[in-house]
Amino acid sequence: MINSSKYDEKYTGYIACSLLIPESAEEIWKSVIYSVESDIKSRNEASQSLALSMLATIMPQSLTTLSDAIFELALSTRTIPIVRKKALVCLARMIRKDPNKYDLKKVFSPLSEIFETKNSSSLSLLSGATSLMLVVMNSINPDQLK
């Protein structure tokens, strides 16, 4: 159902995946990865939001291969605020799961720009950035912050 072009069916498919497929069922997730990746990389904000919402809820190991696309959405100023917020929350989930896999120093500059930009009036975007910042701060060595 996540391959459907109809929003209602896609929504139902993503909800079903997040509720019915356990995170440990790697074989099933490997069959879903192409659909999730195409939705994340699409220019359709609704499809991006559905895929990112599912990944923020459940993050199977096989779907962490999408981290580059998620980093791009989360840290790019060209991404619309609602999709960017979902990508930030998704990144927080990924980093919480395996903090040693990512170079967390690259996150600080784009995150600080979110807080410093006057156009960041979206409270949800600031909330997502704060969540990611807290996860990053808890995941790295304090000496790296210097």
PyRosetta script that sets phi, psi and omega in degrees:
from pyrosetta import init, pose_from_sequence

init()
pose = pose_from_sequence("MINSSKYDEKYTGYIACSLLIPESAEEIWKSVIYSVESDIKSRNEASQSLALSMLATIMPQSLTTLSDAIFELALSTRTIPIVRKKALVCLARMIRKDPNKYDLKKVFSPLSEIFETKNSSSLSLLSGATSLMLVVMNSINPDQLK")
pose.set_psi(1, -24.5)
pose.set_omega(1, -180.0)
pose.set_phi(2, -71.2)
pose.set_psi(2, -13.2)
pose.set_omega(2, 176.4)
pose.set_phi(3, -84.0)
pose.set_psi(3, -7.4)
pose.set_omega(3, -176.2)
pose.set_phi(4, -66.8)
pose.set_psi(4, 151.7)
pose.set_omega(4, 175.7)
pose.set_phi(5, -88.7)
pose.set_psi(5, -12.1)
pose.set_omega(5, 178.1)
pose.set_phi(6, -84.3)
pose.set_psi(6, 131.9)
pose.set_omega(6, -176.7)
pose.set_phi(7, -59.1)
pose.set_psi(7, -45.3)
pose.set_omega(7, -177.2)
pose.set_phi(8, -59.8)
pose.set_psi(8, -42.3)
pose.set_omega(8, -179.8)
pose.set_phi(9, -70.3)
pose.set_psi(9, -41.1)
pose.set_omega(9, 178.2)
pose.set_phi(10, -62.5)
pose.set_psi(10, -43.8)
pose.set_omega(10, 178.5)
pose.set_phi(11, -59.5)
pose.set_psi(11, -46.7)
pose.set_omega(11, 179.2)
pose.set_phi(12, -62.6)
pose.set_psi(12, -40.4)
pose.set_omega(12, 178.6)
pose.set_phi(13, -62.2)
pose.set_psi(13, -44.7)
pose.set_omega(13, 179.7)
pose.set_phi(14, -67.6)
pose.set_psi(14, -39.8)
pose.set_omega(14, 177.1)
pose.set_phi(15, -63.3)
pose.set_psi(15, -44.0)
pose.set_omega(15, 179.9)
pose.set_phi(16, -62.3)
pose.set_psi(16, -42.4)
pose.set_omega(16, 178.6)
pose.set_phi(17, -60.9)
pose.set_psi(17, -45.4)
pose.set_omega(17, -176.6)
pose.set_phi(18, -70.9)
pose.set_psi(18, -26.2)
pose.set_omega(18, -178.4)
pose.set_phi(19, -94.0)
pose.set_psi(19, -35.0)
pose.set_omega(19, -170.1)
pose.set_phi(20, -100.6)
pose.set_psi(20, -24.9)
pose.set_omega(20, -177.6)
pose.set_phi(21, -98.9)
pose.set_psi(21, 119.4)
pose.set_omega(21, 178.5)
pose.set_phi(22, -68.3)
pose.set_psi(22, 152.3)
pose.set_omega(22, -178.6)
pose.set_phi(23, -60.7)
pose.set_psi(23, -26.8)
pose.set_omega(23, -177.4)
pose.set_phi(24, -82.1)
pose.set_psi(24, -5.5)
pose.set_omega(24, -178.3)
pose.set_phi(25, -84.2)
pose.set_psi(25, 70.5)
pose.set_omega(25, -173.6)
pose.set_phi(26, -60.1)
pose.set_psi(26, -36.0)
pose.set_omega(26, -178.8)
pose.set_phi(27, -63.8)
pose.set_psi(27, -39.2)
pose.set_omega(27, 178.6)
pose.set_phi(28, -69.0)
pose.set_psi(28, -42.8)
pose.set_omega(28, -178.8)
pose.set_phi(29, -65.3)
pose.set_psi(29, -34.0)
pose.set_omega(29, 178.1)
pose.set_phi(30, -64.0)
pose.set_psi(30, -29.5)
pose.set_omega(30, 178.0)
pose.set_phi(31, -78.5)
pose.set_psi(31, -16.6)
pose.set_omega(31, -177.4)
pose.set_phi(32, -96.6)
pose.set_psi(32, -16.9)
pose.set_omega(32, -170.5)
pose.set_phi(33, -58.3)
pose.set_psi(33, -39.1)
pose.set_omega(33, -178.5)
pose.set_phi(34, -63.4)
pose.set_psi(34, -41.8)
pose.set_omega(34, 179.7)
pose.set_phi(35, -65.8)
pose.set_psi(35, -43.1)
pose.set_omega(35, 179.6)
pose.set_phi(36, -64.9)
pose.set_psi(36, -43.2)
pose.set_omega(36, -180.0)
pose.set_phi(37, -62.9)
pose.set_psi(37, -42.6)
pose.set_omega(37, -179.8)
pose.set_phi(38, -66.7)
pose.set_psi(38, -33.5)
pose.set_omega(38, 176.7)
pose.set_phi(39, -70.5)
pose.set_psi(39, -39.2)
pose.set_omega(39, 179.4)
pose.set_phi(40, -66.3)
pose.set_psi(40, -38.8)
pose.set_omega(40, -177.7)
pose.set_phi(41, -85.1)
pose.set_psi(41, -7.1)
pose.set_omega(41, 179.5)
pose.set_phi(42, -72.2)
pose.set_psi(42, 167.6)
pose.set_omega(42, 176.5)
pose.set_phi(43, -95.6)
pose.set_psi(43, 6.6)
pose.set_omega(43, 179.7)
pose.set_phi(44, -87.6)
pose.set_psi(44, 110.9)
pose.set_omega(44, -175.6)
pose.set_phi(45, -62.1)
pose.set_psi(45, -33.7)
pose.set_omega(45, 179.7)
pose.set_phi(46, -66.1)
pose.set_psi(46, -44.0)
pose.set_omega(46, 178.8)
pose.set_phi(47, -66.3)
pose.set_psi(47, -41.7)
pose.set_omega(47, 177.7)
pose.set_phi(48, -61.1)
pose.set_psi(48, -44.6)
pose.set_omega(48, -178.4)
pose.set_phi(49, -63.3)
pose.set_psi(49, -42.1)
pose.set_omega(49, 179.3)
pose.set_phi(50, -63.7)
pose.set_psi(50, -45.3)
pose.set_omega(50, -179.5)
pose.set_phi(51, -64.9)
pose.set_psi(51, -43.9)
pose.set_omega(51, -179.5)
pose.set_phi(52, -67.9)
pose.set_psi(52, -35.9)
pose.set_omega(52, 177.6)
pose.set_phi(53, -63.2)
pose.set_psi(53, -41.8)
pose.set_omega(53, 178.3)
pose.set_phi(54, -64.4)
pose.set_psi(54, -43.5)
pose.set_omega(54, -178.9)
pose.set_phi(55, -68.1)
pose.set_psi(55, -28.2)
pose.set_omega(55, 176.5)
pose.set_phi(56, -73.1)
pose.set_psi(56, -22.6)
pose.set_omega(56, 179.1)
pose.set_phi(57, -87.3)
pose.set_psi(57, -44.6)
pose.set_omega(57, -177.6)
pose.set_phi(58, -137.3)
pose.set_psi(58, 127.5)
pose.set_omega(58, -176.2)
pose.set_phi(59, -125.7)
pose.set_psi(59, 83.8)
pose.set_omega(59, 176.6)
pose.set_phi(60, -65.1)
pose.set_psi(60, 151.9)
pose.set_omega(60, -177.2)
pose.set_phi(61, -57.0)
pose.set_psi(61, -39.3)
pose.set_omega(61, -177.4)
pose.set_phi(62, -66.5)
pose.set_psi(62, -23.4)
pose.set_omega(62, -179.7)
pose.set_phi(63, -88.4)
pose.set_psi(63, -4.7)
pose.set_omega(63, 175.9)
pose.set_phi(64, -70.4)
pose.set_psi(64, -9.9)
pose.set_omega(64, 175.5)
pose.set_phi(65, -68.0)
pose.set_psi(65, -13.0)
pose.set_omega(65, 178.6)
pose.set_phi(66, -86.7)
pose.set_psi(66, 8.8)
pose.set_omega(66, -173.4)
pose.set_phi(67, -59.8)
pose.set_psi(67, -36.9)
pose.set_omega(67, -179.8)
pose.set_phi(68, -62.9)
pose.set_psi(68, -43.8)
pose.set_omega(68, 178.8)
pose.set_phi(69, -65.1)
pose.set_psi(69, -37.8)
pose.set_omega(69, -179.6)
pose.set_phi(70, -70.7)
pose.set_psi(70, -40.5)
pose.set_omega(70, 175.1)
pose.set_phi(71, -58.5)
pose.set_psi(71, -43.7)
pose.set_omega(71, -179.7)
pose.set_phi(72, -60.8)
pose.set_psi(72, -45.9)
pose.set_omega(72, 179.3)
pose.set_phi(73, -65.4)
pose.set_psi(73, -41.0)
pose.set_omega(73, -174.9)
pose.set_phi(74, -71.5)
pose.set_psi(74, -36.8)
pose.set_omega(74, -171.7)
pose.set_phi(75, -103.1)
pose.set_psi(75, -1.1)
pose.set_omega(75, 180.0)
pose.set_phi(76, -87.9)
pose.set_psi(76, 136.0)
pose.set_omega(76, 177.9)
pose.set_phi(77, -77.5)
pose.set_psi(77, -11.5)
pose.set_omega(77, 179.4)
pose.set_phi(78, -81.3)
pose.set_psi(78, -15.1)
pose.set_omega(78, -179.5)
pose.set_phi(79, -76.5)
pose.set_psi(79, 138.2)
pose.set_omega(79, 179.5)
pose.set_phi(80, -66.2)
pose.set_psi(80, 151.1)
pose.set_omega(80, -172.4)
pose.set_phi(81, -55.8)
pose.set_psi(81, -40.6)
pose.set_omega(81, -176.2)
pose.set_phi(82, -69.0)
pose.set_psi(82, -39.0)
pose.set_omega(82, 177.3)
pose.set_phi(83, -70.7)
pose.set_psi(83, -39.3)
pose.set_omega(83, 179.5)
pose.set_phi(84, -62.9)
pose.set_psi(84, -41.0)
pose.set_omega(84, 178.3)
pose.set_phi(85, -61.9)
pose.set_psi(85, -43.8)
pose.set_omega(85, 179.4)
pose.set_phi(86, -65.5)
pose.set_psi(86, -37.0)
pose.set_omega(86, 177.6)
pose.set_phi(87, -67.5)
pose.set_psi(87, -36.9)
pose.set_omega(87, 177.2)
pose.set_phi(88, -63.8)
pose.set_psi(88, -43.9)
pose.set_omega(88, 178.5)
pose.set_phi(89, -65.3)
pose.set_psi(89, -38.1)
pose.set_omega(89, 178.1)
pose.set_phi(90, -64.0)
pose.set_psi(90, -42.1)
pose.set_omega(90, 176.6)
pose.set_phi(91, -62.0)
pose.set_psi(91, -40.1)
pose.set_omega(91, 178.1)
pose.set_phi(92, -59.7)
pose.set_psi(92, -41.6)
pose.set_omega(92, 178.0)
pose.set_phi(93, -63.8)
pose.set_psi(93, -42.7)
pose.set_omega(93, -179.2)
pose.set_phi(94, -65.2)
pose.set_psi(94, -43.1)
pose.set_omega(94, -178.5)
pose.set_phi(95, -68.9)
pose.set_psi(95, -39.3)
pose.set_omega(95, 176.3)
pose.set_phi(96, -59.4)
pose.set_psi(96, -37.2)
pose.set_omega(96, -177.5)
pose.set_phi(97, -70.4)
pose.set_psi(97, -42.3)
pose.set_omega(97, -178.2)
pose.set_phi(98, -150.2)
pose.set_psi(98, 81.4)
pose.set_omega(98, -174.9)
pose.set_phi(99, -66.3)
pose.set_psi(99, -24.9)
pose.set_omega(99, -177.2)
pose.set_phi(100, -77.3)
pose.set_psi(100, -10.5)
pose.set_omega(100, -177.0)
pose.set_phi(101, -79.8)
pose.set_psi(101, -19.1)
pose.set_omega(101, -171.5)
pose.set_phi(102, -119.3)
pose.set_psi(102, 149.4)
pose.set_omega(102, 174.8)
pose.set_phi(103, -86.7)
pose.set_psi(103, 97.6)
pose.set_omega(103, -171.2)
pose.set_phi(104, -76.1)
pose.set_psi(104, -17.0)
pose.set_omega(104, 178.4)
pose.set_phi(105, -66.4)
pose.set_psi(105, -25.1)
pose.set_omega(105, 179.5)
pose.set_phi(106, -72.1)
pose.set_psi(106, -15.2)
pose.set_omega(106, -175.8)
pose.set_phi(107, -83.1)
pose.set_psi(107, -27.8)
pose.set_omega(107, -171.8)
pose.set_phi(108, -62.5)
pose.set_psi(108, -45.8)
pose.set_omega(108, -177.3)
pose.set_phi(109, -63.2)
pose.set_psi(109, -51.4)
pose.set_omega(109, 177.8)
pose.set_phi(110, -63.1)
pose.set_psi(110, -34.0)
pose.set_omega(110, 178.6)
pose.set_phi(111, -67.5)
pose.set_psi(111, -41.7)
pose.set_omega(111, 179.2)
pose.set_phi(112, -65.1)
pose.set_psi(112, -31.7)
pose.set_omega(112, 176.6)
pose.set_phi(113, -63.8)
pose.set_psi(113, -35.7)
pose.set_omega(113, 178.4)
pose.set_phi(114, -61.8)
pose.set_psi(114, -41.9)
pose.set_omega(114, -178.5)
pose.set_phi(115, -74.1)
pose.set_psi(115, -29.5)
pose.set_omega(115, -175.9)
pose.set_phi(116, -89.0)
pose.set_psi(116, -20.1)
pose.set_omega(116, -176.5)
pose.set_phi(117, -73.1)
pose.set_psi(117, 132.4)
pose.set_omega(117, 179.6)
pose.set_phi(118, -70.6)
pose.set_psi(118, -22.5)
pose.set_omega(118, -179.9)
pose.set_phi(119, -80.6)
pose.set_psi(119, -3.3)
pose.set_omega(119, 179.8)
pose.set_phi(120, -82.9)
pose.set_psi(120, 56.3)
pose.set_omega(120, -178.7)
pose.set_phi(121, -81.5)
pose.set_psi(121, -7.4)
pose.set_omega(121, -180.0)
pose.set_phi(122, -73.5)
pose.set_psi(122, 114.5)
pose.set_omega(122, -179.3)
pose.set_phi(123, -64.0)
pose.set_psi(123, -35.7)
pose.set_omega(123, 179.8)
pose.set_phi(124, -67.1)
pose.set_psi(124, -36.7)
pose.set_omega(124, 177.1)
pose.set_phi(125, -65.2)
pose.set_psi(125, -43.6)
pose.set_omega(125, 177.9)
pose.set_phi(126, -65.1)
pose.set_psi(126, -35.6)
pose.set_omega(126, 177.4)
pose.set_phi(127, -65.3)
pose.set_psi(127, -44.3)
pose.set_omega(127, 177.5)
pose.set_phi(128, -63.7)
pose.set_psi(128, -40.9)
pose.set_omega(128, 178.8)
pose.set_phi(129, -65.7)
pose.set_psi(129, -37.8)
pose.set_omega(129, 177.7)
pose.set_phi(130, -65.5)
pose.set_psi(130, -41.7)
pose.set_omega(130, 177.7)
pose.set_phi(131, -60.3)
pose.set_psi(131, -45.9)
pose.set_omega(131, 179.1)
pose.set_phi(132, -64.4)
pose.set_psi(132, -41.8)
pose.set_omega(132, -179.8)
pose.set_phi(133, -61.4)
pose.set_psi(133, -41.9)
pose.set_omega(133, 178.6)
pose.set_phi(134, -63.8)
pose.set_psi(134, -41.0)
pose.set_omega(134, 178.2)
pose.set_phi(135, -64.9)
pose.set_psi(135, -43.5)
pose.set_omega(135, 179.7)
pose.set_phi(136, -64.2)
pose.set_psi(136, -43.3)
pose.set_omega(136, -179.6)
pose.set_phi(137, -63.4)
pose.set_psi(137, -34.5)
pose.set_omega(137, 178.8)
pose.set_phi(138, -80.1)
pose.set_psi(138, -15.4)
pose.set_omega(138, -174.2)
pose.set_phi(139, -98.0)
pose.set_psi(139, -13.3)
pose.set_omega(139, -176.0)
pose.set_phi(140, -113.4)
pose.set_psi(140, 163.4)
pose.set_omega(140, 177.7)
pose.set_phi(141, -73.0)
pose.set_psi(141, 133.5)
pose.set_omega(141, -179.1)
pose.set_phi(142, -58.3)
pose.set_psi(142, -25.9)
pose.set_omega(142, 178.5)
pose.set_phi(143, -66.3)
pose.set_psi(143, -27.3)
pose.set_omega(143, 178.7)
pose.set_phi(144, -69.1)
pose.set_psi(144, -24.5)
pose.set_omega(144, -179.9)
pose.set_phi(145, -70.5)
pose.set_psi(145, -26.4)
pose.set_omega(145, -179.1)
pose.set_phi(146, -66.7)
pose.dump_pdb("model.pdb")
